[in-house]
Amino acid sequence: MADIDDPSRPLLGSSKYLDDAANLLDESPKPPASAEIDRSVEHDTLPETATFGRNLTWTSAYMLTISRIIGSGIFATPGNIYKTVGSVGLALLIWVVGSIIAACGLAVSMELGCMLPRSGGDKVYLEFIFRRPRFLASTMVAITAVLLGFTASNCIIFGEYTLFAFGIEPTPFTQRTLAVGLITVITIIHACFLKTGIWIQNVLGWAKILVMGFMVIAGLFALVFPSKYDSPPKADILSWSKLWEGSIWGLGTVSTAIFKVIYSFAGYNNVNNVLNEVKNPVRTLKTVAPAALLTVTLFYLMLNVAYFVVIPLDDIKESGELIAALFFERLFGSSFGKTVLPLLIAISAAGNVMVVTFTLARVNQEIARQGFLPFSRLLSSSRPFNSPLGGLIVHYIPSILVITLPPQEDVYAFILDVEGYPSTIFGVAISLGTLWLRRSRPDLKRPFKAWKSAIWLRIAISLCLVAAPFVPPKDGQADVGFWYATYAVVGGGILVGAVIYWYIWTVAIPRWRGYRLEEEFDVLEDGTSITRLVKKKND
């Protein structure tokens, strides 16, 4: 057995404990002097290091979060939100409220991530909190990961806007070809060139920040030097008398707008999925996640102000998802805007695909290490490129299928809606579980503790999001041509199907054939520790 005091030996190699002293915080629990391999969930309270090391610095973790949150939404959503709520002041207030709600969710993720500093995110938390019925949480996470763990929307957006930028009329074939090319290239980069992939996604993250900074500065320049423009910006819309003019304060209106903003902040907990690769994971998580969310919030607010100052309000109401295009057109002319804006959106979409692929591959690898995927030994291994190749393949296959197979836009929109519904239900369970852990396990060390009010607010918002699909829209339909709540029924049905599968696989068949499933721990040749589910005959 390897010397457990060797700081160069990764945890996954021969022990459940992190021996990398350089990455342990004073607040992290210290492992005993000797230990046999034990991957039981109780040891998730101890950090562990991936076999390919801790390659994510504070900056890389920061960019991992920034690029996950910022997709193409900020270039499209503000116009629809303003049209919904009717005034500049209420629109800006909605964005502030959305950031506060995101901060509440982030607080829950930080408490659990600092307490359970392991890669896998929600998978780790669900397994730790809900240990009974045995294997149920793991089965549900595994099934949703396989069926819904894809990246498609931003691949499609990348293909569409790249074609627009070069003046090529997009067709379904060319658009999907570029989308497939993007996800394929990104998968190869992350599989074969791990550190290069991290560097590229860092660059794309900085590019997003520079783009948004450029847009904010351009808006301020137009405000300070209005005489340089044919249609000068108007700052008076920010005066208190006009700020709230036309506000629509209806509960349904405000809640609809808030839901749209909440989705624009999705991904604030992205670092939780890769903590095995983050240097000083607890200390980093406690600072990087709030810093990233604060950065995004400030840019979102400043960009909204820039839109309102530069673009006439009547034009914003009619802009739909083209508000950023109007912004560039008014400041730089139509020819510049038609080329630059699509490229900026394509870059933003590509950056989002990079970090989502990076993190979901790690989640898939953790599921395989737990023994809940077919060919789990193969998918758990970091060979041959010292990267989570198996997890990348599990992510790549459903992504390709979703990009290429759906023949109609309705089907595509439906799949995207289904993707997010189970995660909302998991969010409710995790938040309630956080409160339960405080009562049942006060002995656990919590380097960060969320405000109880923040946890309850997250629970309330998540319950609203679970119920919202069943509230009939004004026209009786949502963004698809069939029943508006179909995606919620299907998403919930996947979870119900997971429960049925779990019962048949772990309860009914073992009881019928006279055996039980037990966990055995093993170590692969590359040093990755895994769990094997084996059949043991009943006595």
N, C-alpha and C positions, 0 to 999 in steps of 0.2 A: 504494500500500500504506500502511495506517495506520501512524502513528508507534508503534514498539514500546515507546517509553518512556512512552506515555500511560497512566497508572494507571487510567483510567476504562474502557479498552477491554477487554472480556472476552476470555479466551483463545480461546473457541470461535469468535470472530469472524474472526480472520485469522492466527492463529499457533498452533502447538502448545504454546507456552510460556505460563506464567502471568506476566503483566506487572503484576498487581495487587500492587505492592510492599508494601502494608499487610498483606497476608495471607501473605506469604512469611516463613518462619522463617529464622533464621541457619543452621539445620541443613539447610535445603532446598537442593537444587542450583540454581545460578543458570544461566539460559539464556544463550546467546551473544547478541551484540549484534544479529544479524540472522538471520532464518530463514525459509525457505519453509514452506508448509503441509506437514506430515508427521504423519500419524496412526498411524505404525507403533508396535507395542506397546513398543518400546524406550523410547519417550518417555513411557510411563506412570509413570516414576519422577519426573516433574515434575508439580507441582500444576496444575490448570486450574480456571477459574471458569465456572460456568453462565451462559448468556446472560441469565438473569433474576437473576443476582447471588448473593452469599453472604448469605442471609437467616437462617441458623441460628446463633444465638449458643450459648454454652456451655450455657445453661439449656435452650434449645430442643433441643439435641442430647441432653442429659440426659433430658428428658422423652420424646424419641423412643425412647430405649432402655428407660426405665421402662415406658412404655405398651406397648411391644412384648413385654416379658417377662411382665408381669402381665396375664393375661387373666382367666378365671374359675376357673383351676385351684386357686388357693390357697383358694377357698371350697368346694372339693369334694374335692380329692385327699387331704388329710391323714387323713381317716377310713379310706380304703382302705389307705393305707400302714401305719397303726397296726394294722389288722386283719391285714395281711400279715406284719408282723414280730413282733407280739405284745407289745411293751413300749414304754413311753414313751422310755426311754433309747436304744434301738436306732432308734426312729422319728426322734428328733432327730439321732442320729448319721448316719442315712441322708441327711437334709437337708444336713448339713455336708459329707458326702462328695460329694453332688450339686453343691454350690456350688464345691467344689475342682475337680471335673471341668469345670464350666462355666468356671472361671478358666483352666484349661489351654487350652480352646478359644479363650477370649478372647485369651490371650497370642499364639496363632498369628495370629488376626485382626488384632491390634494390630501385630505385626511386619510383616505384609504390607501393612496399611493405611497405616502410616507410611512404608514403602518405596515403595508405589505409591498415592499419595494421590489416587485418582480415584474418581468415582461408578461404581457397578456391582458392588462387592463381589466375590463369588466369580467372576463373569464376568471381571473384570479379572485376577484371580490365575490362573485356569485358562488364559486366553489368553497370559499372560506366561510361565508355566511350561512349558506344553505347546504349543510353536510348531510341532512336527511330530507327526503329519502335518498339513499346512497346512489350515486352516479347520475341522479336526475339533472342537476345543474350542468354537469359536464356534457351530458347528452344533448341538452337543449342548446348549449353554446356551440357544440360541434356541428349540429344540424343546420343552425342558422348561418354559421360561418361557411359551410359548404354550399348551401343553396343561395345565400344572399351576400356572400363576401366577394362582391365584384366591384370593379371600377369601370364605369361605362359613360356616365353623363359628360364628364369633362374631356374624355377621349373624343366623343362626338363633337363637343363644342370646339375642341382644338382643330379637328378636321374642317369644320364649317368655316371658322374664322380665318384659318390659314388660306383656304381657297378664296375667300372674299378679299383678303389682303393683296393677293396677286392677281386679282381681276378675273378669276376663273369661276364660271357658273357652277355652283355646287350641285352635284347629283347624289342620290343615295349611295351609289357605288363608290364614287371618288371620296365622298365624306367618310364612309366606313372604312375604305382602304387606308386613309390617313390615320383614322382612329386605331385600327388594328396595328398599323406600323408603329404608332406611338407606344402603345402598351407593350408591344413586342420588344422594341428597342430598350424601353425602360426596364423590362424584366431581365433582359440580357445584361444590362449594365449592373443592376443590383445583384445579379447572380454571379457574374464573373469578375466584376471590378467594384468590390464593396466600398472601398474608400473613395474611389472616383465618383461613384453614385452619390455619396454623402456630399462631396465637394460640389457636384452639379446642382443638387437640390439646395445647397446653401447659396449658390450663385443665383438661382432662380428666385429664392426667397428675397435676397437683396434687391433683385430686379423689381419685384413687386413693390417693395418699400420705395424704391427710387421712382417708379411710375406714379404711385400715389402722391409722393412728395412733389413731383413735377406738376401734377394736376392741381394740387393745392396752391403751389407758388404761382402757377399760371393764373389761377382765379384771383389771387391777391394782387397780382400785377395788373390785371384788368380792372380791378376795383380802385387801385391807386392811380392808374393812368387811363381813365375811361375815354379820353379824347382820341386815343390811338385806335379806337374801334368804331365801326359804322353803327353798331347797336350797343351803346355803352352799358355796362352793368349798372344795376341799381341797388345801392346799399340800404335804401329806405325800407325795403321789405323786412329788414331786421329790427326796425324800430318796434317798440312795445305795442304801439297802436295797431300796426299792421301784422304783427307776428302771429296773432291768434285769429285773424280775420278769416271767416269761413270754416272754422273748426266744426267737425262732426264728432260729438262726444258720445254717440251711441255705443252701448256695451259690445254689440256684435261687430260694429265697425272697428272699434279700438282693438278688440281681441284678435280680429283677423289680421290687422296690421302688425300686432305684436308677434303673432305666430310667424309671419314672414321674416321679421327681424331676427327672431330666435334661430331660424334656420341659417341665417347669414353668419351667426356666431358658432355654428356647429364645428367641432373639432378642437375645442380648447383643451381637451384632456388627451391629446394625441401622444404626448410624451409618456403617459402612463403605460402605453402599449410596448414600450421598448426600454424599460428601466434597466434591464440586464446589460445594456450597451451604453448607458449614460455614466459618465464619470461623476463621482460623488452624487449618487442618484437622489438621496433625500434632500441634501442641501440644494441641489440644482432644481429639483421639482418645486421646492418652496419659493424659489425666486423667479425661475424662468417662465412658469405658467402665468402668474399674475402680470409679469412684464409684457409678455406677448399679448395677453388680453387687453391690457391698458393701451398698448401701441395700436392694436386694431381698432379699439373704441375711438381713440383720438383721431385716427385717420378717417374712420367712417363719418364722424361728426364734421370734420373739416371738409371732406369731399361733398357732403350734403350741403353745407353752407356755400361751397364753391358752385355747385349746381344751381342753387336758388338765386345766387347773385348774378350769375352769367346768363342763365336761360330764363326768358319770360315765363311767369307762372302758368299762363294759359298753354304754352308750348309743353311745359313739363306734364301737365295733365293729359295731354294727348300723345306723350312720348312713348307710352307703353314700356318696352324694355330697351329703348334706344336713347335713354337720357345721356349716356356718356358720348354717344355719337353726336348729339346736338351740342354738347359742351365743346367738343373738339371742332365742330363745324363753325360755331360762332367765334371761336378764338383764333383758329388757324386756317379756316376755309374748308370747303367740302373735299377738295382733292387730297389735302393732307390728312384730314380726318378719316377718309375712306381707306387709307392705307395704314396709317399708324394705329388707329384704334383697334382694328381687327387683330393686328399683330400683338398688341398689348394684351388683349383678352386671350389670344392663343398661348402666349407665354405664361399668363396666370393659370390657365387651365392645365398646361403641361407641368407646371410646378406642383399643382395640386395632385395630379396623377402620380408624380414622383414620390411624394411623401405618403400618400395613401397606400401605394404599392409597397413601399418600404415597411410601413407599420403593420399592415394586414398580413404580410408574409411572416412577421414575427409572431403574431397571434396564431396563425395557422400552425407554425412550428410548435408552439406551446401546446396546442390541442393534440398534435401528433405525439408529443413527448408524454402526454398523459394517457396515451393508448386508445384514443377515441376516433382515430381515422384509420381507414384501410392502409396497409403497408406502412404502419406507423414507424417502424424502425428505419425504413428508407427515407420517409418524409421528415423524420426528426434529425437526421444526420446533417452535418455542415459540410460534408464532402461533396464534390471534389474541389470546390473553389473557396472553402472556408467561409461559407455564406448560407443563409437559409433557403437553399435551392428548392427543397421540397415544399416549403411554405409558399414560395413564389409560384410554383407550378399549380398548387391548389387555388391560388388567387387568379392565375392567368386563364385557366380553362373556363370558368364561368364568365369571366370578363369578355373573352372572345365570343362566347355563345350569345351573351346579351347584346353585344355590339352588332353581330352579324345576322342573327336569326330573326328577331322580331320584324315582321314585314310592314307594320303599320305604326304610325306615331302614337296612336292610342295605346297599343300594347307596350310600347317603350315607356311612355309616361306612367303606365300602370305598374310596370316592373320597378321603376324608380321609387314610386310611392310605397310599394310593398317592402322595399329594402329597409326603409327607416322605421316601420311600425313596431317590429319586435324589439328594436333597441330602445324605443320609448318605454315599453313595458318593462324591460330590464332596468331602465333608469328608476322607475318607481320601486322595484324590488330592492335595488341597491341602496336607495335612499332610506327606505324603511329598515333595511338590514343594518345600516350605519347606526341608526338610533337604537336598534335592538342590541348591537354589539356593545354599545356604551353601558347598557344595563347588565348584560350577561357576562361581558369580559372587560371589567374595569382594569384588569391586570395588564392589558396590552399597552405597549408604549405608543403614544401618539405624538410624534414630533410636531404635527400640525392638527389643530382641532377646529372644525367648522362651527360657525354659529348655529345654534339649534334653529333659529328663525330662518336661516338660509336653507337648511335642510327641508323644513316644512314648506317653504316657498317652492323649492324644486319639486317636492312631491305634488303640490297643488297644480303647478304648471304642467307637469308630466301627465297627471290625471286628466287635465283639460285636453291635452294633445291626444290622449288615448280615446277620449269621448268625442272630440271634435269631428272626426270623419262621419259620425252618425247624425250630425245636425244637418238637415237638408239645406243646400245652398239656394239662393234666390231663384235661379233658373232650373233647379232640380238636377243639375249635372255639375260635375267638377271639371277637371282638365281632361276627362276621357268621355267617350261617347256612350258609356254604359253607367250602371248604378254607381253613384258617387262614393258609396262606402265599400265597394267591392274589395279595394286594396286592403282595408282594415280587416275585413272578414278573412281574406286569404292570408295576410300576415299573422293574424291570430290563429288561423287554422294551421299554419306551419308549426307554431308552438304547441298546439293541441296534438298535432301529428307526432311531434317530438316526444311528448309525454306518452302517447300510445306506444311508440317505438321503444321507448325506455322500459315500459312495463313488460312488453313482450320479450325484449332481449335480456333484461336483468332479473325479471321476476317470474313470468309465466313459463318460459322455456326451461330455465334452470330448475324450477319447482317440478316441472313435468319429467325432466330427465334425471333428476336427482343429483344435481351439482350446484355449486355456488361460484360466483365470480370473486376472485381475490386479486389483490395488487401485489406484484413482485417488481423489485427494482433492479435495474441493470445499467451497465455503462457501455456505450458503443465504442468502436475503435478510435473514433475521433475525439473521445472524451466527453461526449454528451450523455448525461444521465437521463434515463427514461423509465417510464412505468409500463409494465406489461400486465394486461388483464388475462388471467389464466383460470381455467376451470378446475375446481377442486371437488372431488366426490364427497358427498355428504356422509358422515359417519353413520 
